Amino acid sequence: MQDERLVQLEKIRHSAEHVLTYAALKKYGTTSITMAHGPAIEDGFYFDFDKADELTISDKDFPALEKEMSKIIKANWTFKRLEVSLGLAAKFFAGNQYKLDTIHRLESESHDDPFVVTFYSLAPKDKNDQLTVEKLESLTFESAWESGYFIDLCKGPHVEKAGEIKAFKLLRVSSAYWLADENNKQLTRIYGTAFGSQEELEAHMHFLEEAKKRDHKRIGKQQDLFSFDPVAPGAVFWHAKGMVIWDILESFGQSIRKKYGYIKIKTPEIARSELWKTSGHWDHYHDDMFVFDVDKETFCLKPMDCPFNIKIFQTRQRSYRDLPIRYTEIGHVFRNEQSGELNGLFRLREFTQDDSHLLIREDQIAQEVGSLIEMVKEFYAKLGLTPEYFLSTRPDDFMGEIETWNRAEADLIAVLTGKGIQYDLKPKDGAFYGPKIDVNIKDSLGRSWQVATIQLDFQLPGRFGTVYTEKDGSERTPVMIHAAVFGSYERMIGMLLEHHAGRLPLWLSPVQVKILPIADRHLEYAQQVRQQLEAAQVRCELDERSERLPAKIRDAQLEQVPLMLIIGDQEAENQTVSLRQREDKEQKTASVAEVIALIREQA
């Protein structure tokens, strides 16, 4: 039932995208904007337009566009699917470079002979009933438009009638490069969403409003955690308080990895291109790498740590007794993401992973993968999050033999099954060198985030000629496991900020306690309280400003400090504090020792 609902929702959104495109052409004119491309997406739809330089499109245009869309929906126009030849499709869209480009790309990717293009017409039912392929042969897009037909190149699916779009809303305008390539022309993108009922739309709009409040970029600025600057696009400037969160998570992760027998290493961030050619990244990942020439040699900033870990393994002869070897490093990596895809801490060009690479015997797979799953459970239990597991299988651009892949996938399935873990499939979503177990978590808004990954690799060690000596003196190639239990530090911190709406738990808050003296005469005792807290390793700040107490409380609340200690005449006299917790407006009297005990209990 859920799958049927999702299929219908995709039809509604795909159809709403066509209605939007019609409305935009009607409002701006076919000489001022040109259709490019638009799909249904997970939470709505969008369409990209190439507009005249003098034309401005903004959210101020939404009421007029939505009014025009409502007319089509109310009139219950129909969608009609037509299959046309490549030649007819090219003739129909002869003046549209984007449609012609799409047609030729689809042809090159198709295995059908002859290649057939699908059109969808949006028009009143009586007009659509009269439309045939033969009639299309005498039309171009412009003449069809003048005749009352809106026709677009599209694979579908669509609803039969526009009236099935029960609720919709346009959301925002942004820019996007054609085919997500910054070397191409920048287009104008209009986003919207649509549902089968007004109630669903209202629930979604409430969700978007909540997500906006939780935007980690806003929280990071408000709480002085990190910032971004155009001078370094796709990179983060970490402030002092943000580094507190980072250091806590790094220390916690390292303690877990040490408990499970991992050896900490550190590897270079730059290497000659030959390393990446040997690893296979040059062929499979070249477009996402930063490549440059120095002294007539080509170098790359590392997008992954794995080849460097192999280099350390190869520095001495290894025996079967040495395995498993479990390397771990705080890996600083670089990926050449498109500028339009950058998104705060979630999509960066420079980021850091809690990267681990194991070199093992094949008979150790079950034990080591199982141990990694236990690490995942322990780590996310501390964060108060429940892992969900997925098996990502062989992609189309895989490296190696299918038999090896089948064995690797079977090994991972055996571990998941043996631990009684329920999992879903992500078909063709494995890395090019091996299948993987992906771990997702859901945040407080129900959004799913991919965090940890455990990748089984029978390919990379062999490409580097990596061997160990077996009992009988023969040489064997080890198996490699790639694992990031935490994932990207940046992405995890952004996700936690949004999950908690900035109200991080006490143990993770950069400032655990804010000391708020009511007047200057209370400063001396407030400083004594701070010294006691700092001696107990409590992260605290003293607000020494000559502000009224309500202003100090308000600022501490905006900073989402878990505990406030208010100090006045009575507290100073009795050597106590008035304790106010973030989620509770009530205050209670406590000693500093009691406050420290409370923090240790919650942390």
N, C-alpha and C positions, 0 to 999 in steps of 0.2 A: 504493500500500500504506500509506504514511504517513497519507494522508487517511482511509482506512478505519479505521485504528487510532484516530485522533483522534475520529472519529464514534462509535466504540464506547466510547471513554473518556468522551465527553460523556454517552452513554446511561447508563453505569455510575454516573457522579457524579450525574446528575439523579435516577436511581433511588435512590441512597443518601440523597439529600436527603429523599425521601419516607419512606424507612425511618426516618431520624432524626426526622422530624416525628411519625410514628406513635409512636416510642419516647418522645418528649417528652410527647405527649398522654397516653400510658399512665402515665408516671411522675408527672406533675404534676397531671393531671386536666383535663378540658375546661372546668371552671369556674374554673381558676386561670390557664390560658394560652389565648390565642386565636391562631390561625394568621394570619399576615400574608402573607409573600412569601418565596420562596427559589429561586434559580436554581443551575445548574451554572456555575462560573466557570473561568478559565484553569487554575488549579492545584487545584481541588477543588469545593466547594459550600458554601452557607450557607443558613440559614433564619432569618427574623425572627419573633419572637413578641411579642405584647402580654401581659405578665404582671401578675398581681395585685400590688399594692404590697407586701404582706407577704411575697411569695415572693422568695427569692434563688436565682439560677441562677449556678453557677460551674463551673470545671473540676473541682472536687471531685465533681461529679455525673457526670462522663464515664464512669467505670467502670460505673455502673448503666445509663446510656443505651446504652453500647456492648454491654453484656450483653443488653439487650432487642433491640437491632438484630441481634445475632448469632443470636438465636432465630428472627427472621423470615427471615434469610438461610439459616440451616440448614434451616428448614422449607420453603424454596423457594417462598414465596408468589409469586403471579403479579400482573402488572399488566394491567389491562384498560382499553382506551380506549373512551369513549362520547361521542357527539355529542348535545348537548342544545340546546333552544331558549333564547333569552334569558330568557323568562319562567320556565322551569323552573329555570335556573341561579340566578336571583334568588330564587326561592322556596326552593331547597335551602339557600342560604347567607343566609337572611333575617336571621339574628342576627349576622352577621359583617360589620362595616363595611368592612373591608379588602378582602374578596372582592367585595363589592358595588361598591366604588370601582373595583377592577380590571376587573370585568365591564363597567361603564359606560364606562370609558376605552377598553377594547378595542373596544367597539361604536362609539365616536366615531371611532376611527382606522381602522375596517374599511370596505372598499368592497363587501363581500359583502352580498347581499340574497337570502334572509334571513340575518341574522347568526347564526352557529352557535358555541356554546361547547363546548370539549372538557374532559371530566373524565377522570381516571385513578383507577381503583379498585385498592387494594392489599389482597389478601385471600388465604386459601387457595384453591387452584385450583378445588375443588368448589363453593365459594361464589361465586367470580367467574364460573364457567360459568353460574350461575343468574341473574346480574345482568343486567337489561335496562333500557332507557330507560323502558319502561312501569312497571317496578318502582320506578324512581327517582321517578316522579311521586307516589308515596305516601310518600316518605321526605324527611326533613330531614337535615342533617349529623349532628345528635345522634342521631336514631333509626337512621340508617345505622351510626353508630359502635357503638351498643348492639347492633346486629344482627351485628357482626363485620366491618364494612367500613370501611376508611379511604379516603375519597374527597376528592380535592383538584382544584381548578381548575388546569389545566395544559395547555400546548400540546405537551409531550413534547419529544424522543422518550425512550422508556424501553427497558430490556431486557425480555424476555418474562418472565423469572423472576428473583426476587431472588437466587437462588443464583449468578448470573453476577457478582455483586459479590464478588470473591475476596478482597479486602483493603481495609480502611478504617480510618480513625482520626479521632477528633474532636480538634481542635487548640486552639481558644481561644474565649472569650466576649468580645463587645464590645457596644457600644451603637450604634444607628443610627436616624436619623429616618425616619419613613415617607416614601417617595418622595424621600429625601435632602434634605428641606426642613426646616430647623430650626424652622419655625413649626408643624410637625406634631408628633405625639406621639413620644417617644423609645421605641424598641423594643429588645428583647434579641436579639442576633444570635449564633448558634452556627455556627462554622466547622468544616468537616471536609474530608477528602480521601478518595478511593477509587481503586483500580486493579484491573486484571484479574489481578494476581498479587501474591503477598507480596514477591517480589524487587523489583518496581517500587515498592511502598510503602516498603520499607526504603531503597531508593536515594533516594527523595524525602525521607524523614525525615532522611537524612544531608545532603542538599542544604539542607534547612531549618536544620539545626544549623550548617552552614557559613555560611549567610546570616546567621544570628543572631550568629555571631562577628564577622561583617563589618559589622554594623549601623553605619552612619555616625554615628548619634546617640550610640551608646556610645563609638565611637572619638573623636568630637569632644570629648566630655566627658573621656575618659581622657587625651587629648593636649593638652587646654586650647586647642582651636581655636575653638569657638563654643559658644553656649548658647541656650536658649529660656526665655521667662518668660511666665506667663499674662497679665501686664500688656500684652503685645503679641502676641496670638495670630496665627500665620501670618507672623511676622517673625523675623529672626535677629539675635542679638547676637554680632558678630564680635570675638574676642579677638585679642591681638597676634600670636600664632603663626598663627592662621587668616588674618589679613590678609597675612602673608608669602606664603602660598600664593596668595591672591587677586592680590596685586601682581605675582607672577611670571607668572601666567597672563595678566593684563591686559597687562603689558608685552610678552609674547611675541605675543599676539594683535594688539596695535597695530603691532608691527614687521612682521608679515605683511601687515596691511591697508595700511600705508604703502608697502610694496614693490609692492603691486598697484594703487596710485594712488588710495587712498581719502582723503577729506577729513574730518577730525575736526570734529564740531560738538557742541553741547549745546542741548537744548530744554527748555521748561518741563514741570513735572509736573502742572499743573492748567490747565484751560481751560473756557470756557463750553460748555454743552451743545450750542450751535449747531454747534460744530466737529464733534462726534460725530454730529449729525443729518445734516450734509452728507456725512460720510465713509461713513455707513451703519452705523456701529457701534451707534448708538442703537437701530436696529430689530433688528439681528442679535445684539447683545452686551450689551444694556442690563442684564439680570439679573446679569451678571458684573462690573459696574462699580460703583465707589463714587461715589454721587451725593449732593449736598447743596446747600442753598440759602444764599446770602450776599447781603444787600442786595436781596432779592426777585428774585435771579437764580439760575439753576441752574448749578452747576459740577460737573465730574467730575475725579477723579484719572485720569491717563492709563493705559489698559490696553495701549496700543500707542504707538509713536513715529511711525508713518508720516505721519499728517496734519500733524504739526509739521514734518517734513522738507519736505513740499510747500510749507508756508508760507515756508520759507527760499528755496526755488527761486523762488517768486513775488515775491521782493523786488526783482527787476530783470528786465529783458527778456532773454530767452534766444534764442540763435541755434542753428541746427543744428551750427555749429562748436563750441559749448560742450559738446555731448553726446558721450560719456556724462558725467554728473555722478554721482560716487560718494560719497555721504555715509555717515559711520559715527559712531556715538556709543555710549557706555556708557549704555544706556537703563534708567532706573529706572522700573519700571511697577508697577501695582497692579491686582489682580483679586480680586473678591469671592467667593472660594472658600467652600464650605460648611465649617463647623467640623469635621464628621465626615470630610472629605476631606483635611484638612491632614496632612502627613506629613514631618516633619523638613525637610531641604533639598529634598526632591523635590516637595512641593506646598505652596506658600506664597501668601500674599496680597500680599506685597511682595517683588519680586525684581529682578535686574539682568541685562540681555542685552547681548551684543556685537552690537548692532543695526546693520544697514547697509541703506540704501535707494538704489537707482540709478534715475535718470531718463534714459532712453535713447531713441534712434530705433528703430523696429521692425527696421531692417536690422542693428542691433547686438545683437540678442537672442542669437544663436548665440555670438558672441565673448564677451559678458559672462557668460552662464550657464556657458560653458565655462571661463572664467577663475575663476569661483567654485568650480567643481568642482576645479580645480587647487589652490585655496586649501584646500579641505576635505582633499584628499589630503596636502598639506604639513603642515597643522595636526595631523592625527591620526597621521601618521607620527612626529612628535615625541613624541606621547603613547604610541606603541607600540600603537595600535589600528587595526583594519582597517575602513573604512567599508563599509556595505551600503546600496544605493540602492533607493528606492521612488518610484513616481509616484502621487501622490494626485490623484484626478480629481474632477469636478464634483459637489458635494453637492446635496441636494434643495433647500436654501434658498439657491441661488446667486443672485447679483446680475448683471444684464446679459443679453446675448443669447447663445443657444446657439451661434450661428455663431462668435462671438468666443471662446467657451470652447473650441470644437473647434480653432480656430486656435492658441490658446495651448497646449493639450495637445499638438498636433502639433509645435509649436516645441520643447517640452521633450523629446519623444520623439526628435526629430531630433538634439538635442545629445547625449543619452545614447547613442544608436546611433552617432553619429559618433565618439564617444570610446571606443567598444567596451565600454561599461559594461553589465553585466548588471543588470537591475532587476526588481522585482516590483511588482504593482499594489496600491494601497490604494483600492479603489473608493469613491467618494463621500466621500473624506476630505480633499478640498481645502478651502482657506479659502473663505468666501462670495464673495470678490472674485476668486479665481483659482486655477488648479491649482498644484501645487508638487512639487518633488523633496524628499523627506524622506531623511535620512541616519541610519541606525541603526548602533550598534556592539554587539558582544557582549563581556561582561566575562568574567573568569576562571571564573565559575560557569556560563557559557553563557547568561546572561540578556541579552535584547535591550533596548537603550536608544535612544530616539529623541533625537538630539542636534541636528545641523544641519538647516537647512531653506532652500530656495531657491524663492521664490514669484513667479510671473509674474502681473502684474496689469495688465489693460487697462481697469479700471473706475475706480479711485480718482482718478487725475489728471483724468479727464474730469468727475467729480462736483465737483471744485473749480475747473473751468474753466481748468486748467493748460495752457499752450500754449508752443510755441517757434516761431521763424520759419524757414521753409524757404528754400532757395536762390532760389526764384521769388517770395519775399515772402509766400507764403501761411502761414497759421497751422496748426500740427499739434499734436495732443495726444501727449505723450510716453508711452512705456510705463514702468511702474514694476516694479522687481524688489525684493522684500523678502528679505533674507538674514541669517541668524544662523549663522555658521560654528561658533561655540563653543556657542551656545544660552544657556541660563541659567547664570550663574556658579555660583549656589548648587547647582543640580542637577548640574552638571558636577563640582564639588568633592565632593559627596556620592557620586557614581558612582565617581570615582577612588579615594576612600577605601575603598569597598567592593570595587572591582576589585583593589586592592593589599592588602586586609585591613589598612589603616592603614600599611603599609610603603611609603610613597611613594618613588619613585626619588630618587636623590641630588640631582638638579637642582631638584626640587620640594619637598624636605623643608624645613620651616621651620627646623629645627636640623640642620645637616649633620654637625657634630662635637661630641661631648661630651668635655671634658677632665677626666680623673679622677685627681687626685693621691691617692696612697696615704695620706699623712700630712701634717700641717700643715707640716712642714719642706720639703715639695715644692711648696708654694704659690707661692713666689717664681718658680721656673722655669716652673711651670704658667701664671702670668700672662704671662711672656715669650712662651710658645707661643701664648697667646690673642692677644696683640698682633700677632704675625707672621701669624696666620691672618686676623685682622680686616683687616690691611693688604692682604691678598690677596683681600679681598671674600668670605671664607669665613664662613658663618653658624655661629657656634660658641657654646657655653656652657661655663663653668667650674663644676664642682660643688665648692664650697668647704665643704660640710658636713663635720662631724666624724663621718662614718659610716664603717663598715668597707667595704673595696673591693667585696666581693660584693654588698652592698646598693646601692652606687652603680651597679654593672654591671646589676643587676636593674632598677633604676629607669630607666636609659637604654634597656634593652631594652623595657620597658613603653611608653616614649615613642617606640619605633621609630626611634631615632636611627641613621642609617646607619653612622657611624664613631665608635669610642671610642678615645681616646688615653690610655693609662695611663702615669702618671709615678711612678717610685720613685727609689731612691737611684742605681741604675745609669743610668737615663735622665737624671736631673739632672746627673750627673757627666759623661756623654758627650754631652750636648746632643742627645739623641734622644727618641723616644717609642716606646712599645709599642703598635702598631696592631692593633685588633681590629675586624673588619667585622661588621655586623649579622647576616649570614647565615653567619658562620664563627666557631666557638669558638676557633680557633687564633689566636695572637698572633705578630706579627713586629716586629722592630726596624726603625724607619725614621726618617729625618730629617724635620724639618718641611717642608723643600723637597719631599721625595718625597711627603709627604701632600698638599701643595698641587697637585703635578703629577697625582696620582691623581684628585683632585676635579675638576680642569679636564678631564681625559680623560673622566670619567664624566658630567660635566655638559654 
